[in-house]
Amino acid sequence: MKTLTFLSRHAPFGTSNAKACLDMVLASAVFEQQVNYIFMDEGVWQLVRGHEPAGIHAKNTMAALQALELYGVENIFALEESLTERNLSLAHLQIPVRLCTRAEMSSLIQTSDVVTAL
Amino acid sequence: MIISVMVTGSPVSQQSAQTALSFCQAALTAGHQIYRVFFYEDAVQLGSALNVAPQDERNLNAAWSEFVKQYELDAVICVASALKRGILDDGEASRYQKPAANLAEGFDISGLGQWVDACLNSDRVVSFGA
């Protein structure tokens, strides 16, 4: 088993990065790897509840975040400063996440076998 | 060292696919082994045999295709990314009743599991284009 860490740094809509990252996380979980899923920068918007992308003819891919627990993905983090910069708090989020600092994120990266930023 | 490479950037609007090719060539020259190259998102456009480059510009698709054939590399195009962008092998073209297939020589179409497998079997996985 390897530790695969994903840094999701893009907003949920506008580009396909968020979906691409989520798909990699789910594939890694299916193969029963240790996954760290870190939301940072604009990526923290993916976590916010209440998206209604039907208005822009986009699929609500972030609804699949609810399935992470079923896939056994437990290490889900949000970079605290990214939330703070956007005036967001845990109360705005649709799934439980752990807050992490940049220092904690660095140590997660250091202890990972593979790091993917999307 | 055993290395796998993931490419995500568009070959026509970003530099990353050329950077990835240069990296792979340098890695082989330095005596490393490439376990797999995985093309994801816009980088799957590299798998098209139908692109036309202007005469005074490099045809990166042709360069990648030649490279993976020359070294017999495992070059995998992500199926979910490919179908959306119209990159089809014979099997997919027939399955979805499309008028033609366009996958260039040297590439295979497969799933994200191939990327996870590459992570498990490589000492390093290097990404280009994110």
gemmi code that builds the backbone of each chain (N, CA, C; Angstrom):
import gemmi

chains = {
    "A": [
        ("MET", (0.840, -1.199, 0.000), (0.000, 0.000, 0.000), (0.878, 1.254, 0.000)),
        ("LYS", (0.483, 2.235, -0.791), (1.226, 3.489, -0.812), (0.333, 4.627, -0.318)),
        ("THR", (0.962, 5.710, 0.076), (0.220, 6.893, 0.490), (0.180, 7.889, -0.664)),
        ("LEU", (-1.018, 8.122, -1.173), (-1.209, 9.032, -2.304), (-1.911, 10.290, -1.795)),
        ("THR", (-1.281, 11.418, -2.011), (-1.839, 12.679, -1.530), (-2.273, 13.549, -2.707)),
        ("PHE", (-3.467, 14.086, -2.602), (-4.039, 14.905, -3.673), (-4.280, 16.316, -3.168)),
        ("LEU", (-3.792, 17.286, -3.917), (-4.027, 18.694, -3.601), (-5.020, 19.227, -4.626)),
        ("SER", (-6.234, 19.479, -4.180), (-7.265, 19.971, -5.090), (-7.349, 21.482, -4.933)),
        ("ARG", (-6.959, 22.199, -5.971), (-6.717, 23.643, -5.833), (-7.626, 24.509, -6.687)),
        ("HIS", (-8.582, 23.892, -7.368), (-9.430, 24.675, -8.274), (-10.888, 24.657, -7.840)),
        ("ALA", (-11.595, 25.723, -8.200), (-13.028, 25.833, -7.908), (-13.778, 24.681, -8.584)),
        ("PRO", (-14.959, 24.335, -8.048), (-15.671, 23.153, -8.548), (-16.169, 23.299, -9.988)),
        ("PHE", (-16.433, 24.531, -10.409), (-16.960, 24.734, -11.764), (-16.073, 25.723, -12.509)),
        ("GLY", (-16.161, 25.696, -13.822), (-15.322, 26.593, -14.622), (-14.217, 25.832, -15.329)),
        ("THR", (-13.627, 24.863, -14.651), (-12.661, 23.966, -15.287), (-12.969, 22.554, -14.809)),
        ("SER", (-12.356, 21.561, -15.443), (-12.620, 20.170, -15.059), (-11.645, 19.663, -14.004)),
        ("ASN", (-10.781, 20.536, -13.490), (-9.755, 20.076, -12.545), (-10.324, 19.382, -11.311)),
        ("ALA", (-11.386, 19.979, -10.732), (-11.929, 19.433, -9.485), (-12.430, 18.010, -9.703)),
        ("LYS", (-13.159, 17.828, -10.806), (-13.688, 16.495, -11.138), (-12.552, 15.518, -11.421)),
        ("ALA", (-11.530, 15.990, -12.138), (-10.392, 15.128, -12.472), (-9.684, 14.652, -11.210)),
        ("CYS", (-9.557, 15.544, -10.246), (-8.892, 15.195, -8.987), (-9.743, 14.201, -8.202)),
        ("LEU", (-11.051, 14.477, -8.135), (-11.957, 13.578, -7.407), (-11.927, 12.171, -8.019)),
        ("ASP", (-11.918, 12.087, -9.344), (-11.879, 10.780, -9.997), (-10.611, 10.011, -9.623)),
        ("MET", (-9.484, 10.739, -9.534), (-8.227, 10.075, -9.146), (-8.285, 9.579, -7.700)),
        ("VAL", (-8.888, 10.390, -6.846), (-9.032, 9.998, -5.431), (-9.864, 8.714, -5.335)),
        ("LEU", (-11.000, 8.697, -6.059), (-11.879, 7.529, -5.979), (-11.196, 6.287, -6.548)),
        ("ALA", (-10.461, 6.463, -7.650), (-9.740, 5.314, -8.230), (-8.699, 4.786, -7.246)),
        ("SER", (-8.005, 5.695, -6.578), (-6.989, 5.275, -5.605), (-7.634, 4.524, -4.446)),
        ("ALA", (-8.817, 4.993, -4.040), (-9.517, 4.342, -2.930), (-9.987, 2.947, -3.332)),
        ("VAL", (-10.450, 2.814, -4.585), (-10.898, 1.507, -5.071), (-9.748, 0.506, -5.009)),
        ("PHE", (-8.539, 0.986, -5.273), (-7.361, 0.112, -5.206), (-6.772, 0.059, -3.795)),
        ("GLU", (-7.555, 0.545, -2.842), (-7.249, 0.409, -1.415), (-5.897, 0.974, -1.014)),
        ("GLN", (-5.609, 2.156, -1.572), (-4.405, 2.869, -1.152), (-4.754, 3.854, -0.038)),
        ("GLN", (-3.731, 4.249, 0.701), (-3.910, 5.276, 1.737), (-4.002, 6.635, 1.041)),
        ("VAL", (-5.106, 7.333, 1.208), (-5.322, 8.585, 0.478), (-5.404, 9.775, 1.436)),
        ("ASN", (-4.704, 10.833, 1.120), (-4.908, 12.139, 1.755), (-5.489, 13.074, 0.701)),
        ("TYR", (-6.633, 13.668, 1.000), (-7.325, 14.537, 0.037), (-7.359, 15.931, 0.660)),
        ("ILE", (-6.568, 16.826, 0.081), (-6.418, 18.160, 0.678), (-7.036, 19.213, -0.239)),
        ("PHE", (-7.953, 19.981, 0.313), (-8.569, 21.083, -0.441), (-7.880, 22.379, -0.031)),
        ("MET", (-7.405, 23.127, -1.024), (-6.706, 24.377, -0.718), (-6.957, 25.395, -1.827)),
        ("ASP", (-6.561, 26.625, -1.571), (-6.803, 27.716, -2.518), (-8.280, 27.715, -2.937)),
        ("GLU", (-8.551, 27.946, -4.229), (-9.951, 27.985, -4.682), (-10.645, 26.634, -4.509)),
        ("GLY", (-9.856, 25.589, -4.335), (-10.405, 24.242, -4.154), (-11.341, 24.112, -2.966)),
        ("VAL", (-11.206, 24.983, -1.964), (-12.091, 24.851, -0.798), (-13.558, 25.122, -1.163)),
        ("TRP", (-13.776, 25.834, -2.283), (-15.172, 26.064, -2.704), (-15.879, 24.757, -3.034)),
        ("GLN", (-15.138, 23.732, -3.399), (-15.762, 22.434, -3.692), (-16.502, 21.882, -2.483)),
        ("LEU", (-16.024, 22.239, -1.302), (-16.573, 21.671, -0.075), (-17.861, 22.352, 0.372)),
        ("VAL", (-18.107, 23.546, -0.156), (-19.251, 24.329, 0.322), (-20.559, 23.653, -0.082)),
        ("ARG", (-21.495, 23.617, 0.847), (-22.768, 22.955, 0.548), (-23.694, 23.889, -0.231)),
        ("GLY", (-24.638, 23.287, -0.941), (-25.685, 24.068, -1.594), (-25.392, 24.500, -3.020)),
        ("HIS", (-24.383, 23.871, -3.667), (-24.160, 24.209, -5.078), (-25.381, 23.826, -5.913)),
        ("GLU", (-25.765, 24.694, -6.857), (-26.871, 24.371, -7.769), (-26.421, 24.639, -9.199)),
        ("PRO", (-25.542, 23.782, -9.737), (-24.935, 24.058, -11.042), (-25.853, 23.784, -12.229)),
        ("ALA", (-27.087, 23.332, -11.971), (-28.004, 23.104, -13.098), (-28.177, 24.406, -13.892)),
        ("GLY", (-28.109, 25.527, -13.220), (-28.276, 26.831, -13.866), (-27.210, 27.128, -14.902)),
        ("ILE", (-26.050, 26.496, -14.789), (-25.002, 26.683, -15.801), (-24.802, 25.385, -16.604)),
        ("HIS", (-25.813, 24.517, -16.567), (-25.787, 23.255, -17.320), (-24.565, 22.414, -16.978)),
        ("ALA", (-24.170, 22.467, -15.724), (-23.051, 21.635, -15.269), (-23.589, 20.576, -14.309)),
        ("LYS", (-22.907, 19.451, -14.285), (-23.293, 18.380, -13.372), (-22.742, 18.701, -11.983)),
        ("ASN", (-23.508, 18.353, -10.961), (-23.030, 18.609, -9.599), (-22.084, 17.489, -9.166)),
        ("THR", (-20.877, 17.542, -9.720), (-19.924, 16.465, -9.433), (-19.541, 16.448, -7.956)),
        ("MET", (-19.661, 17.586, -7.303), (-19.243, 17.627, -5.908), (-20.220, 16.901, -4.981)),
        ("ALA", (-21.390, 16.506, -5.529), (-22.295, 15.669, -4.737), (-21.596, 14.358, -4.383)),
        ("ALA", (-20.652, 13.952, -5.238), (-19.936, 12.695, -5.010), (-19.006, 12.763, -3.801)),
        ("LEU", (-18.770, 13.966, -3.295), (-17.939, 14.068, -2.082), (-18.577, 13.280, -0.943)),
        ("GLN", (-19.915, 13.209, -0.972), (-20.629, 12.461, 0.071), (-20.232, 10.986, 0.057)),
        ("ALA", (-19.774, 10.509, -1.108), (-19.458, 9.083, -1.234), (-18.055, 8.742, -0.735)),
        ("LEU", (-17.262, 9.745, -0.420), (-15.866, 9.475, -0.032), (-15.788, 8.526, 1.160)),
        ("GLU", (-16.711, 8.720, 2.108), (-16.700, 7.868, 3.303), (-16.932, 6.411, 2.912)),
        ("LEU", (-17.889, 6.188, 1.979), (-18.177, 4.826, 1.518), (-16.952, 4.196, 0.862)),
        ("TYR", (-16.162, 5.033, 0.193), (-14.957, 4.539, -0.471), (-13.798, 4.368, 0.515)),
        ("GLY", (-14.029, 4.728, 1.758), (-12.977, 4.566, 2.758), (-11.964, 5.694, 2.773)),
        ("VAL", (-12.303, 6.819, 2.140), (-11.404, 7.979, 2.169), (-11.720, 8.791, 3.429)),
        ("GLU", (-10.850, 8.688, 4.411), (-11.127, 9.322, 5.706), (-10.267, 10.551, 5.959)),
        ("ASN", (-9.113, 10.607, 5.308), (-8.197, 11.719, 5.570), (-8.474, 12.870, 4.607)),
        ("ILE", (-9.486, 13.649, 4.949), (-9.884, 14.781, 4.114), (-9.554, 16.060, 4.883)),
        ("PHE", (-8.794, 16.923, 4.245), (-8.312, 18.133, 4.914), (-8.700, 19.373, 4.123)),
        ("ALA", (-8.881, 20.475, 4.832), (-9.003, 21.784, 4.182), (-7.928, 22.674, 4.784)),
        ("LEU", (-7.233, 23.377, 3.916), (-6.209, 24.299, 4.397), (-6.915, 25.479, 5.086)),
        ("GLU", (-6.618, 25.626, 6.367), (-7.366, 26.588, 7.176), (-7.269, 28.006, 6.603)),
        ("GLU", (-6.073, 28.396, 6.159), (-5.928, 29.775, 5.681), (-6.719, 30.013, 4.399)),
        ("SER", (-6.919, 28.955, 3.597), (-7.724, 29.122, 2.382), (-9.181, 29.380, 2.737)),
        ("LEU", (-9.687, 28.673, 3.767), (-11.056, 28.928, 4.236), (-11.163, 30.344, 4.795)),
        ("THR", (-10.211, 30.706, 5.629), (-10.253, 32.018, 6.289), (-10.225, 33.154, 5.267)),
        ("GLU", (-9.349, 33.008, 4.275), (-9.240, 34.045, 3.241), (-10.572, 34.291, 2.539)),
        ("ARG", (-11.405, 33.237, 2.483), (-12.675, 33.331, 1.760), (-13.863, 33.494, 2.704)),
        ("ASN", (-13.558, 33.777, 3.948), (-14.604, 33.977, 4.960), (-15.493, 32.738, 5.091)),
        ("LEU", (-14.891, 31.561, 4.941), (-15.632, 30.310, 5.081), (-15.253, 29.653, 6.405)),
        ("SER", (-16.217, 28.870, 6.936), (-15.919, 28.100, 8.148), (-16.456, 26.683, 7.959)),
        ("LEU", (-16.173, 25.820, 8.914), (-16.642, 24.426, 8.823), (-18.160, 24.365, 8.662)),
        ("ALA", (-18.860, 25.364, 9.203), (-20.329, 25.355, 9.130), (-20.845, 25.478, 7.694)),
        ("HIS", (-20.013, 25.982, 6.789), (-20.436, 26.132, 5.391), (-20.245, 24.856, 4.576)),
        ("LEU", (-19.582, 23.855, 5.145), (-19.122, 22.727, 4.339), (-20.102, 21.560, 4.355)),
        ("GLN", (-20.126, 20.806, 3.251), (-21.098, 19.720, 3.128), (-20.600, 18.401, 3.699)),
        ("ILE", (-19.301, 18.267, 3.953), (-18.782, 17.040, 4.568), (-17.817, 17.428, 5.691)),
        ("PRO", (-17.664, 16.540, 6.671), (-16.700, 16.850, 7.730), (-15.276, 16.768, 7.205)),
        ("VAL", (-14.470, 17.767, 7.503), (-13.060, 17.758, 7.098), (-12.219, 18.166, 8.304)),
        ("ARG", (-10.937, 17.843, 8.232), (-10.015, 18.318, 9.258), (-9.321, 19.569, 8.737)),
        ("LEU", (-9.183, 20.557, 9.596), (-8.445, 21.755, 9.209), (-6.953, 21.467, 9.337)),
        ("CYS", (-6.179, 22.011, 8.390), (-4.733, 21.853, 8.535), (-4.023, 23.160, 8.214)),
        ("THR", (-2.866, 23.315, 8.794), (-2.025, 24.484, 8.532), (-1.072, 24.137, 7.393)),
        ("ARG", (-0.364, 25.147, 6.898), (0.627, 24.874, 5.847), (1.710, 23.922, 6.348)),
        ("ALA", (2.098, 24.070, 7.617), (3.139, 23.190, 8.169), (2.658, 21.742, 8.212)),
        ("GLU", (1.392, 21.571, 8.617), (0.834, 20.206, 8.662), (0.715, 19.633, 7.256)),
        ("MET", (0.354, 20.498, 6.295), (0.262, 20.036, 4.910), (1.647, 19.607, 4.411)),
        ("SER", (2.665, 20.357, 4.768), (4.028, 19.999, 4.359), (4.421, 18.622, 4.886)),
        ("SER", (4.042, 18.335, 6.133), (4.438, 17.035, 6.666), (3.628, 15.914, 6.021)),
        ("LEU", (2.375, 16.197, 5.664), (1.588, 15.191, 4.921), (2.253, 14.887, 3.579)),
        ("ILE", (2.721, 15.947, 2.912), (3.376, 15.770, 1.609), (4.675, 14.988, 1.781)),
        ("GLN", (5.409, 15.334, 2.830), (6.702, 14.670, 3.046), (6.554, 13.181, 3.307)),
        ("THR", (5.450, 12.791, 3.936), (5.270, 11.374, 4.274), (4.486, 10.625, 3.186)),
        ("SER", (4.278, 11.270, 2.026), (3.532, 10.629, 0.933), (4.478, 10.003, -0.082)),
        ("ASP", (3.995, 8.945, -0.730), (4.777, 8.337, -1.823), (4.575, 9.097, -3.121)),
        ("VAL", (3.331, 9.524, -3.362), (3.012, 10.244, -4.593), (2.129, 11.430, -4.243)),
        ("VAL", (2.451, 12.594, -4.802), (1.635, 13.796, -4.586), (1.136, 14.276, -5.950)),
        ("THR", (-0.147, 14.513, -6.030), (-0.737, 14.988, -7.284), (-1.508, 16.274, -7.015)),
        ("ALA", (-1.205, 17.321, -7.748), (-1.916, 18.590, -7.604), (-2.751, 18.832, -8.854)),
        ("LEU", (-4.026, 19.039, -8.647), (-4.899, 19.291, -9.801), (-5.866, 20.436, -9.484)),
    ],
    "B": [
        ("MET", (16.373, 4.031, -11.447), (15.087, 4.309, -10.795), (13.934, 4.041, -11.762)),
        ("ILE", (12.842, 3.549, -11.227), (11.656, 3.308, -12.058), (10.731, 4.517, -11.946)),
        ("ILE", (10.449, 5.122, -13.084), (9.689, 6.379, -13.104), (8.410, 6.199, -13.918)),
        ("SER", (7.316, 6.779, -13.435), (6.125, 6.930, -14.264), (5.821, 8.413, -14.402)),
        ("VAL", (5.172, 8.741, -15.501), (4.907, 10.143, -15.811), (3.418, 10.309, -16.097)),
        ("MET", (2.835, 11.360, -15.526), (1.466, 11.721, -15.881), (1.494, 13.074, -16.584)),
        ("VAL", (0.801, 13.143, -17.716), (0.709, 14.403, -18.452), (-0.759, 14.829, -18.459)),
        ("THR", (-1.027, 16.091, -18.076), (-2.412, 16.573, -18.075), (-2.631, 17.780, -18.988)),
        ("GLY", (-1.562, 18.460, -19.364), (-1.724, 19.705, -20.117), (-2.029, 19.476, -21.592)),
        ("SER", (-2.746, 20.408, -22.185), (-3.067, 20.325, -23.611), (-1.797, 20.459, -24.461)),
        ("PRO", (-1.611, 19.573, -25.429), (-0.407, 19.660, -26.260), (-0.390, 20.866, -27.191)),
        ("VAL", (-1.548, 21.458, -27.434), (-1.574, 22.583, -28.369), (-1.590, 23.953, -27.699)),
        ("SER", (-1.966, 24.008, -26.424), (-2.016, 25.322, -25.794), (-1.137, 25.433, -24.557)),
        ("GLN", (-0.442, 24.362, -24.208), (0.453, 24.423, -23.054), (1.788, 23.769, -23.409)),
        ("GLN", (2.815, 24.147, -22.686), (4.153, 23.636, -22.937), (4.379, 22.251, -22.306)),
        ("SER", (3.502, 21.883, -21.351), (3.815, 20.752, -20.466), (4.042, 19.424, -21.188)),
        ("ALA", (3.335, 19.179, -22.302), (3.490, 17.889, -22.975), (4.878, 17.773, -23.613)),
        ("GLN", (5.422, 18.909, -24.080), (6.801, 18.907, -24.595), (7.798, 18.738, -23.447)),
        ("THR", (7.540, 19.427, -22.333), (8.422, 19.300, -21.170), (8.457, 17.847, -20.698)),
        ("ALA", (7.285, 17.213, -20.680), (7.207, 15.812, -20.250), (8.014, 14.915, -21.184)),
        ("LEU", (7.921, 15.188, -22.499), (8.675, 14.384, -23.471), (10.178, 14.561, -23.265)),
        ("SER", (10.601, 15.798, -23.084), (12.025, 16.069, -22.849), (12.499, 15.374, -21.569)),
        ("PHE", (11.641, 15.406, -20.535), (11.975, 14.751, -19.266), (12.142, 13.243, -19.468)),
        ("CYS", (11.212, 12.645, -20.202), (11.269, 11.192, -20.421), (12.534, 10.823, -21.196)),
        ("GLN", (12.857, 11.619, -22.221), (14.069, 11.340, -23.006), (15.309, 11.447, -22.122)),
        ("ALA", (15.339, 12.477, -21.275), (16.489, 12.661, -20.382), (16.575, 11.529, -19.368)),
        ("ALA", (15.421, 11.086, -18.874), (15.414, 10.008, -17.877), (15.974, 8.724, -18.469)),
        ("LEU", (15.546, 8.409, -19.702), (16.051, 7.187, -20.349), (17.549, 7.306, -20.625)),
        ("THR", (17.969, 8.485, -21.098), (19.390, 8.711, -21.381), (20.233, 8.531, -20.117)),
        ("ALA", (19.665, 8.925, -18.977), (20.396, 8.829, -17.710), (20.340, 7.416, -17.126)),
        ("GLY", (19.672, 6.500, -17.842), (19.676, 5.110, -17.396), (18.487, 4.713, -16.539)),
        ("HIS", (17.504, 5.614, -16.409), (16.309, 5.253, -15.643), (15.347, 4.463, -16.524)),
        ("GLN", (14.377, 3.848, -15.856), (13.387, 3.053, -16.567), (12.042, 3.762, -16.471)),
        ("ILE", (11.287, 3.794, -17.568), (9.949, 4.392, -17.513), (8.923, 3.266, -17.508)),
        ("TYR", (8.184, 3.191, -16.418), (7.204, 2.115, -16.254), (5.960, 2.392, -17.097)),
        ("ARG", (5.505, 3.636, -17.048), (4.297, 3.977, -17.818), (4.212, 5.488, -17.975)),
        ("VAL", (3.626, 5.919, -19.103), (3.235, 7.326, -19.259), (1.712, 7.338, -19.321)),
        ("PHE", (1.104, 8.149, -18.461), (-0.360, 8.194, -18.389), (-0.830, 9.579, -18.827)),
        ("PHE", (-1.673, 9.606, -19.844), (-2.190, 10.872, -20.383), (-3.612, 11.073, -19.872)),
        ("TYR", (-3.845, 12.227, -19.248), (-5.105, 12.496, -18.547), (-5.580, 13.885, -18.957)),
        ("GLU", (-6.892, 14.106, -18.835), (-7.455, 15.417, -19.174), (-7.032, 15.854, -20.590)),
        ("ASP", (-6.695, 17.131, -20.789), (-6.437, 17.620, -22.153), (-5.242, 16.944, -22.831)),
        ("ALA", (-4.375, 16.321, -22.057), (-3.202, 15.673, -22.659), (-3.579, 14.478, -23.533)),
        ("VAL", (-4.812, 13.971, -23.405), (-5.196, 12.830, -24.244), (-5.233, 13.220, -25.723)),
        ("GLN", (-5.280, 14.531, -25.994), (-5.256, 14.972, -27.396), (-3.973, 14.541, -28.100)),
        ("LEU", (-2.955, 14.223, -27.314), (-1.714, 13.707, -27.903), (-1.939, 12.388, -28.620)),
        ("GLY", (-3.009, 11.696, -28.263), (-3.271, 10.391, -28.855), (-3.952, 10.460, -30.202)),
        ("SER", (-4.283, 11.660, -30.668), (-4.955, 11.783, -31.963), (-3.956, 11.675, -33.108)),
        ("ALA", (-4.309, 10.874, -34.087), (-3.476, 10.764, -35.287), (-3.907, 11.776, -36.342)),
        ("LEU", (-4.901, 12.597, -36.019), (-5.493, 13.476, -37.039), (-5.078, 14.937, -36.914)),
        ("ASN", (-4.258, 15.261, -35.937), (-3.877, 16.674, -35.797), (-2.946, 17.081, -36.945)),
        ("VAL", (-3.020, 18.343, -37.324), (-2.136, 18.867, -38.374), (-1.390, 20.070, -37.797)),
        ("ALA", (-0.068, 19.985, -37.765), (0.738, 21.096, -37.263), (1.160, 21.971, -38.434)),
        ("PRO", (1.233, 23.291, -38.220), (1.761, 24.165, -39.271), (3.170, 23.703, -39.661)),
        ("GLN", (3.556, 23.961, -40.929), (4.817, 23.419, -41.451), (6.041, 23.829, -40.639)),
        ("ASP", (5.998, 25.043, -40.069), (7.172, 25.509, -39.342), (7.045, 25.283, -37.840)),
        ("GLU", (6.087, 24.423, -37.440), (5.952, 24.121, -36.011), (6.098, 22.618, -35.784)),
        ("ARG", (6.533, 22.283, -34.594), (6.743, 20.893, -34.233), (5.411, 20.167, -34.103)),
        ("ASN", (5.335, 18.957, -34.642), (4.149, 18.127, -34.450), (4.390, 17.259, -33.226)),
        ("LEU", (3.899, 17.745, -32.087), (4.178, 17.078, -30.823), (3.513, 15.702, -30.742)),
        ("ASN", (2.317, 15.584, -31.361), (1.657, 14.268, -31.368), (2.540, 13.235, -32.050)),
        ("ALA", (3.080, 13.613, -33.211), (3.933, 12.684, -33.959), (5.198, 12.374, -33.160)),
        ("ALA", (5.753, 13.399, -32.488), (6.976, 13.198, -31.711), (6.745, 12.215, -30.564)),
        ("TRP", (5.608, 12.365, -29.864), (5.286, 11.440, -28.764), (5.050, 10.020, -29.295)),
        ("SER", (4.293, 9.939, -30.391), (3.988, 8.626, -30.960), (5.276, 7.904, -31.360)),
        ("GLU", (6.192, 8.635, -32.026), (7.480, 8.051, -32.421), (8.281, 7.614, -31.196)),
        ("PHE", (8.263, 8.467, -30.168), (9.037, 8.198, -28.957), (8.557, 6.930, -28.248)),
        ("VAL", (7.249, 6.812, -28.062), (6.754, 5.632, -27.324), (6.943, 4.354, -28.145)),
        ("LYS", (6.891, 4.496, -29.479), (7.134, 3.306, -30.318), (8.612, 2.917, -30.264)),
        ("GLN", (9.477, 3.922, -30.351), (10.923, 3.646, -30.390), (11.373, 2.894, -29.138)),
        ("TYR", (10.873, 3.329, -27.995), (11.312, 2.719, -26.730), (10.314, 1.691, -26.204)),
        ("GLU", (9.285, 1.408, -26.997), (8.249, 0.444, -26.617), (7.700, 0.738, -25.229)),
        ("LEU", (7.369, 2.002, -25.005), (6.861, 2.412, -23.692), (5.378, 2.072, -23.573)),
        ("ASP", (4.944, 1.887, -22.335), (3.534, 1.707, -22.048), (2.909, 3.100, -21.959)),
        ("ALA", (2.195, 3.503, -23.003), (1.620, 4.852, -23.078), (0.101, 4.728, -23.045)),
        ("VAL", (-0.491, 5.144, -21.927), (-1.916, 4.924, -21.702), (-2.675, 6.240, -21.760)),
        ("ILE", (-3.727, 6.245, -22.569), (-4.628, 7.391, -22.690), (-5.846, 7.100, -21.814)),
        ("CYS", (-6.189, 8.005, -20.922), (-7.333, 7.791, -20.022), (-8.639, 7.737, -20.826)),
        ("VAL", (-9.394, 6.658, -20.636), (-10.581, 6.443, -21.467), (-11.650, 7.512, -21.231)),
        ("ALA", (-11.872, 7.897, -19.969), (-12.926, 8.884, -19.689), (-12.578, 10.232, -20.317)),
        ("SER", (-11.305, 10.630, -20.199), (-10.863, 11.890, -20.810), (-10.918, 11.791, -22.332)),
        ("ALA", (-10.555, 10.644, -22.871), (-10.429, 10.474, -24.323), (-11.788, 10.512, -25.019)),
        ("LEU", (-12.755, 9.780, -24.474), (-14.054, 9.698, -25.145), (-14.679, 11.083, -25.250)),
        ("LYS", (-14.580, 11.866, -24.167), (-15.159, 13.217, -24.170), (-14.535, 14.101, -25.237)),
        ("ARG", (-13.248, 13.827, -25.534), (-12.521, 14.696, -26.466), (-12.406, 14.086, -27.857)),
        ("GLY", (-13.114, 12.988, -28.085), (-13.126, 12.404, -29.422), (-11.850, 11.686, -29.798)),
        ("ILE", (-11.185, 11.078, -28.832), (-10.030, 10.231, -29.129), (-10.502, 8.786, -28.974)),
        ("LEU", (-10.566, 8.060, -30.073), (-11.185, 6.733, -30.062), (-10.292, 5.704, -30.730)),
        ("ASP", (-10.199, 4.522, -30.134), (-9.569, 3.415, -30.857), (-10.680, 2.664, -31.604)),
        ("ASP", (-10.302, 1.627, -32.325), (-11.296, 0.915, -33.137), (-12.451, 0.391, -32.278)),
        ("GLY", (-12.106, -0.142, -31.119), (-13.115, -0.739, -30.249), (-14.127, 0.288, -29.765)),
        ("GLU", (-13.634, 1.447, -29.333), (-14.542, 2.483, -28.819), (-15.359, 3.090, -29.956)),
        ("ALA", (-14.737, 3.277, -31.123), (-15.463, 3.836, -32.272), (-16.627, 2.928, -32.643)),
        ("SER", (-16.370, 1.633, -32.602), (-17.422, 0.701, -32.951), (-18.484, 0.640, -31.845)),
        ("ARG", (-18.041, 0.652, -30.592), (-18.982, 0.584, -29.470), (-19.952, 1.766, -29.467)),
        ("TYR", (-19.443, 2.956, -29.797), (-20.297, 4.149, -29.769), (-20.767, 4.549, -31.167)),
        ("GLN", (-20.579, 3.668, -32.125), (-21.059, 3.866, -33.498), (-20.609, 5.207, -34.072)),
        ("LYS", (-19.309, 5.479, -33.951), (-18.728, 6.686, -34.517), (-18.123, 6.367, -35.884)),
        ("PRO", (-18.023, 7.394, -36.765), (-17.613, 7.119, -38.144), (-16.144, 6.730, -38.299)),
        ("ALA", (-15.299, 6.984, -37.300), (-13.884, 6.669, -37.481), (-13.195, 6.536, -36.130)),
        ("ALA", (-12.074, 5.856, -36.134), (-11.180, 5.836, -34.973), (-9.966, 6.695, -35.326)),
        ("ASN", (-9.304, 7.255, -34.307), (-8.185, 8.153, -34.601), (-6.998, 7.977, -33.654)),
        ("LEU", (-6.984, 6.889, -32.895), (-5.891, 6.728, -31.930), (-4.573, 6.456, -32.665)),
        ("ALA", (-3.564, 7.253, -32.343), (-2.260, 7.115, -33.008), (-1.549, 5.842, -32.553)),
        ("GLU", (-0.599, 5.403, -33.378), (0.179, 4.203, -33.049), (0.999, 4.423, -31.786)),
        ("GLY", (1.080, 3.380, -30.998), (1.918, 3.444, -29.804), (1.137, 3.680, -28.524)),
        ("PHE", (-0.139, 4.124, -28.665), (-0.944, 4.432, -27.478), (-2.005, 3.361, -27.239)),
        ("ASP", (-2.368, 3.191, -25.972), (-3.498, 2.344, -25.598), (-4.489, 3.186, -24.810)),
        ("ILE", (-5.767, 2.842, -24.939), (-6.794, 3.507, -24.145), (-7.144, 2.606, -22.972)),
        ("SER", (-7.085, 3.161, -21.763), (-7.440, 2.386, -20.576), (-7.866, 3.330, -19.451)),
        ("GLY", (-8.068, 2.788, -18.255), (-8.668, 3.581, -17.184), (-7.684, 4.106, -16.150)),
        ("LEU", (-8.239, 4.859, -15.197), (-7.432, 5.456, -14.127), (-6.719, 4.406, -13.274)),
        ("GLY", (-7.237, 3.188, -13.295), (-6.573, 2.118, -12.550), (-5.134, 1.931, -13.009)),
        ("GLN", (-4.884, 2.237, -14.284), (-3.516, 2.121, -14.812), (-2.595, 3.157, -14.184)),
        ("TRP", (-3.178, 4.315, -13.824), (-2.373, 5.328, -13.143), (-2.059, 4.884, -11.713)),
        ("VAL", (-3.075, 4.337, -11.026), (-2.839, 3.856, -9.658), (-1.784, 2.749, -9.686)),
        ("ASP", (-1.925, 1.847, -10.657), (-0.942, 0.765, -10.807), (0.469, 1.328, -11.032)),
        ("ALA", (0.545, 2.402, -11.810), (1.853, 3.035, -12.051), (2.427, 3.590, -10.743)),
        ("CYS", (1.549, 4.164, -9.908), (2.007, 4.682, -8.600), (2.579, 3.549, -7.756)),
        ("LEU", (1.920, 2.384, -7.825), (2.334, 1.261, -6.976), (3.648, 0.656, -7.436)),
        ("ASN", (3.938, 0.778, -8.731), (5.092, 0.063, -9.285), (6.255, 0.979, -9.673)),
        ("SER", (6.194, 2.240, -9.265), (7.257, 3.174, -9.627), (7.886, 3.773, -8.371)),
        ("ASP", (9.166, 4.114, -8.502), (9.825, 4.822, -7.396), (9.396, 6.287, -7.354)),
        ("ARG", (9.127, 6.851, -8.522), (8.692, 8.243, -8.615), (7.575, 8.355, -9.652)),
        ("VAL", (6.600, 9.224, -9.345), (5.583, 9.576, -10.338), (5.659, 11.088, -10.530)),
        ("VAL", (5.932, 11.505, -11.753), (6.143, 12.930, -12.014), (5.009, 13.440, -12.908)),
        ("SER", (4.372, 14.542, -12.493), (3.230, 15.091, -13.238), (3.624, 16.339, -14.011)),
        ("PHE", (3.049, 16.475, -15.186), (3.297, 17.653, -16.028), (1.965, 18.245, -16.464)),
        ("GLY", (1.774, 19.511, -16.163), (0.613, 20.203, -16.728), (-0.404, 20.714, -15.729)),
        ("ALA", (-0.278, 20.347, -14.468), (-1.282, 20.811, -13.505), (-0.983, 22.246, -13.071)),
    ],
}
model = gemmi.Model(1)
for chain_id, residues in chains.items():
    chain = gemmi.Chain(chain_id)
    for i, (resn, *xyz) in enumerate(residues, 1):
        res = gemmi.Residue()
        res.name, res.seqid = resn, gemmi.SeqId(i, " ")
        for name, pos in zip(("N", "CA", "C"), xyz):
            atom = gemmi.Atom()
            atom.name, atom.element = name, gemmi.Element(name[0])
            atom.pos, atom.b_iso = gemmi.Position(*pos), 0.0
            res.add_atom(atom)
        chain.add_residue(res)
    model.add_chain(chain)
structure = gemmi.Structure()
structure.add_model(model)
structure.setup_entities()
